């Protein structure tokens, strides 16, 4: 059982160490393109609400 726990720990540790943490606005819009599109076209009478 401890081998499974250690293996899962290594997987999670690898994921966390390789995950990109950035609070830059450009990075946010790159990871959430629909938000950028909504921000750009949300007030448009044809595409907005």
Secondary structure, 3 states (H helix, E strand, C coil): CHHHHHHHHHHHHHHHHHCCCCCCHHHHHHHCHHHHHHHHHCCCCCCCC
